[in-house]
Amino acid sequence: KAKVFELIRQMEEDIGTYAALSNPEDSLWTQEQRPHVRELRMFSVRQPWPALIAAYRQFPPDAFTAFLRACSIIAFRYNVIGSLATNEQERVYNSVALRIASKELASAADAIHSLASVYVADDSFRQAFAEKVLRTTSPRNRHVVRYILFCLERRLTSQEYDIENPQYTLEHVLPENPEGNWPTFTDERAAEFVYRLGNLTIMEAKRNRDLGNADFATKKAVYAQCPLEITKRIDAEN
């Protein structure tokens, strides 16, 4: 009976953390933690939750933030880009949750190191990223693609952007409906490339609408005038 009541007490203690993992704006999170909770929600990844709940209970705030950030990075590499099976990932996170709860993993560094088996190595990640297809007909995928592209823009320019800003829209270099301006692409070939990350960029909404399904030479000239470095570089590199 004592164990039952102890379990209930622990569940009551953790229920706030469990609920907050679904809400990046929850008052539980600090400004440093909120972006990583938002990322996990955007990626639709819940496998780390048991370990995160245990870590929130056991680790000081800075250590928990480091562990939360690591879980978000792993989710991006393993789930979003790698599209790997989640059963092994669940097993690892559940094991880590138990080891954190028992204080076997007493620091964030130890806990992060214990996740090494679900961290996609750089070479595998690069290959998967180069070939990654995210169909932007899905609202979730559109959101993730915008996140990726704005992260790349921030890396190039150190400038922060609101990825929800309607001023910017996704641009498909090879259009979703190429029509007669892209005669070298058969329907089958277009379908293979149109939703690859490498075919996507960001543009101002009005300029994107005006550009439509223009040919590549026309698009390059417009890209060169874009204030976003990630798009401007398409003209320089092709």
C-alpha positions as CSV (number, residue, x, y, z in Angstrom):
1,K,0.0,0.0,0.0
2,A,2.8,2.4,0.8
3,K,4.3,1.9,-2.7
4,V,1.0,2.7,-4.3
5,F,0.7,6.0,-2.4
6,E,4.3,6.8,-3.2
7,L,3.6,6.3,-6.9
8,I,0.6,8.5,-6.7
9,R,2.6,11.2,-4.9
10,Q,5.3,11.1,-7.6
11,M,2.7,11.2,-10.4
12,E,1.1,14.3,-8.7
13,E,4.6,15.9,-8.5
14,D,5.3,15.3,-12.2
15,I,1.8,16.1,-13.7
16,G,2.7,19.8,-14.1
17,T,5.9,18.9,-16.1
18,Y,3.9,16.4,-18.2
19,A,1.3,19.0,-19.1
20,A,3.9,21.7,-19.7
21,L,5.7,19.6,-22.3
22,S,2.7,20.1,-24.6
23,N,2.8,23.9,-24.1
24,P,5.9,25.9,-24.9
25,E,4.3,29.0,-23.4
26,D,3.7,27.4,-20.0
27,S,5.0,29.4,-17.1
28,L,7.1,26.4,-16.0
29,W,9.6,27.1,-18.7
30,T,12.4,29.7,-18.7
31,Q,13.2,31.8,-21.7
32,E,16.1,29.5,-22.5
33,Q,14.0,26.3,-22.2
34,R,10.9,27.5,-24.2
35,P,12.4,27.3,-27.7
36,H,13.5,23.6,-27.2
37,V,10.0,22.7,-25.9
38,R,8.6,24.4,-28.9
39,E,10.9,22.4,-31.2
40,L,9.9,19.1,-29.7
41,R,6.3,20.0,-30.2
42,M,6.9,21.1,-33.8
43,F,8.7,17.9,-34.5
44,S,5.8,15.9,-33.0
45,V,8.3,13.9,-30.9
46,R,7.2,12.6,-27.5
47,Q,9.7,9.8,-26.9
48,P,12.0,11.9,-24.7
49,W,9.2,12.9,-22.3
50,P,9.9,10.2,-19.6
51,A,13.5,11.2,-19.4
52,L,12.7,14.9,-19.4
53,I,10.2,14.5,-16.6
54,A,12.8,12.6,-14.5
55,A,15.5,15.2,-15.4
56,Y,13.2,18.1,-14.4
57,R,12.7,16.6,-11.0
58,Q,16.4,15.6,-10.4
59,F,18.5,18.2,-12.1
60,P,19.1,21.9,-11.3
61,P,17.6,24.3,-13.9
62,D,20.8,24.9,-16.0
63,A,21.5,21.1,-16.2
64,F,17.9,20.4,-17.2
65,T,18.1,23.1,-19.9
66,A,21.2,21.4,-21.3
67,F,19.5,18.0,-21.3
68,L,16.4,19.4,-22.9
69,R,18.4,21.1,-25.7
70,A,20.2,17.8,-26.3
71,C,16.8,16.0,-26.6
72,S,15.7,18.5,-29.2
73,I,18.9,18.1,-31.2
74,I,18.6,14.4,-31.2
75,A,14.9,14.6,-32.2
76,F,15.8,16.8,-35.2
77,R,18.6,14.4,-36.4
78,Y,16.9,11.1,-35.5
79,N,13.2,11.8,-36.1
80,V,12.9,14.7,-38.5
81,I,15.8,14.2,-40.8
82,G,16.7,10.5,-40.2
83,S,13.1,9.3,-40.1
84,L,14.4,6.3,-38.0
85,A,12.3,3.8,-36.2
86,T,11.2,5.0,-32.8
87,N,11.1,1.7,-30.9
88,E,14.8,1.8,-30.1
89,Q,14.6,5.4,-29.3
90,E,11.7,4.8,-26.8
91,R,13.8,2.0,-25.2
92,V,16.8,4.2,-24.7
93,Y,14.8,7.2,-23.3
94,N,12.8,4.9,-20.9
95,S,16.1,3.4,-19.6
96,V,17.6,6.9,-19.2
97,A,14.5,8.1,-17.3
98,L,14.9,5.2,-14.8
99,R,18.6,5.9,-14.4
100,I,18.0,9.6,-13.8
101,A,15.3,8.8,-11.3
102,S,17.5,6.4,-9.4
103,K,20.3,9.0,-9.5
104,E,22.6,6.7,-11.3
105,L,22.9,9.5,-13.9
106,A,23.6,12.3,-11.5
107,S,24.5,15.1,-14.1
108,A,23.2,16.4,-17.4
109,A,26.5,15.4,-19.0
110,D,26.1,11.8,-17.9
111,A,22.5,11.7,-19.1
112,I,23.4,13.2,-22.5
113,H,26.2,10.8,-22.9
114,S,23.8,7.9,-22.3
115,L,21.8,9.0,-25.3
116,A,24.7,8.4,-27.7
117,S,23.1,5.4,-29.4
118,V,20.2,7.6,-30.7
119,Y,22.4,10.5,-31.8
120,V,22.8,10.3,-35.6
121,A,26.4,10.7,-36.6
122,D,27.4,13.6,-38.8
123,D,28.1,11.6,-41.9
124,S,24.8,9.8,-41.8
125,F,23.0,13.1,-41.0
126,R,24.6,14.9,-43.9
127,Q,23.6,12.2,-46.3
128,A,20.0,12.1,-45.0
129,F,19.7,15.9,-45.0
130,A,20.9,16.1,-48.6
131,E,18.2,13.7,-49.8
132,K,15.5,14.7,-47.3
133,V,12.0,15.0,-48.7
134,L,9.4,17.0,-46.8
135,R,6.1,17.4,-48.6
136,T,5.0,21.0,-48.0
137,T,1.4,20.1,-48.7
138,S,1.4,19.1,-45.0
139,P,1.0,22.0,-42.5
140,R,3.4,20.3,-40.1
141,N,6.0,19.9,-42.8
142,R,5.7,23.5,-43.9
143,H,6.3,24.6,-40.4
144,V,9.4,22.3,-40.0
145,V,10.8,23.5,-43.4
146,R,10.4,27.1,-42.4
147,Y,12.2,26.4,-39.2
148,I,15.1,24.7,-40.9
149,L,15.5,27.4,-43.5
150,F,15.3,30.3,-41.0
151,C,17.9,28.5,-38.8
152,L,20.2,28.3,-41.8
153,E,19.6,32.0,-42.5
154,R,20.4,32.8,-38.9
155,R,23.6,30.8,-39.2
156,L,24.6,32.8,-42.2
157,T,23.7,36.3,-41.0
158,S,23.3,36.0,-37.2
159,Q,19.9,37.7,-37.6
160,E,16.8,36.5,-35.8
161,Y,13.5,35.9,-37.6
162,D,10.0,35.1,-36.6
163,I,9.3,31.9,-38.5
164,E,5.6,32.6,-38.4
165,N,6.0,36.0,-40.1
166,P,3.5,36.0,-43.1
167,Q,5.8,38.4,-44.8
168,Y,7.8,35.4,-45.9
169,T,6.6,32.3,-47.7
170,L,8.2,29.1,-49.0
171,E,9.6,29.1,-52.5
172,H,10.0,25.9,-54.5
173,V,12.8,26.5,-57.0
174,L,11.5,23.8,-59.2
175,P,7.8,24.7,-59.0
176,E,5.2,22.3,-57.7
177,N,3.5,22.7,-61.1
178,P,6.5,23.2,-63.5
179,E,4.3,23.5,-66.7
180,G,6.1,24.5,-69.9
181,N,8.9,26.6,-68.3
182,W,10.8,23.5,-67.1
183,P,10.8,21.2,-70.2
184,T,13.7,19.0,-69.1
185,F,11.6,17.7,-66.1
186,T,9.2,14.9,-66.7
187,D,6.4,14.5,-64.2
188,E,8.2,11.6,-62.6
189,R,11.5,13.6,-62.3
190,A,9.7,16.7,-61.0
191,A,7.9,14.6,-58.3
192,E,11.3,13.2,-57.2
193,F,12.9,16.6,-56.5
194,V,10.2,19.2,-55.9
195,Y,9.8,18.5,-52.1
196,R,13.5,18.0,-51.3
197,L,15.0,20.4,-48.8
198,G,17.5,21.5,-51.4
199,N,14.7,22.7,-53.7
200,L,13.2,25.0,-51.0
201,T,14.0,28.5,-49.9
202,I,12.3,31.5,-48.4
203,M,11.1,34.7,-50.1
204,E,9.1,37.8,-49.5
205,A,5.4,36.7,-50.0
206,K,4.6,39.3,-52.7
207,R,7.7,38.7,-54.8
208,N,7.1,35.0,-54.5
209,R,3.6,35.3,-55.8
210,D,4.7,37.5,-58.7
211,L,7.4,35.0,-59.6
212,G,5.0,32.1,-59.9
213,N,6.2,29.2,-62.1
214,A,8.8,31.2,-64.0
215,D,11.9,29.5,-65.5
216,F,15.1,29.1,-63.6
217,A,16.9,32.0,-65.4
218,T,14.1,34.4,-64.4
219,K,14.0,33.1,-60.9
220,K,17.8,33.5,-60.4
221,A,17.6,37.2,-61.3
222,V,14.8,37.7,-58.7
223,Y,16.7,35.6,-56.1
224,A,19.7,37.9,-56.4
225,Q,17.6,40.8,-55.2
226,C,16.2,38.9,-52.1
227,P,17.2,40.3,-48.7
228,L,17.6,36.8,-47.4
229,E,21.1,35.4,-47.8
230,I,20.0,31.8,-48.1
231,T,18.0,32.8,-51.2
232,K,20.4,35.3,-52.7
233,R,23.1,32.6,-52.7
234,I,21.1,30.4,-55.2
235,D,22.0,32.9,-57.9
236,A,25.7,32.9,-56.9
237,E,26.0,29.1,-56.8
238,N,24.2,28.1,-60.0
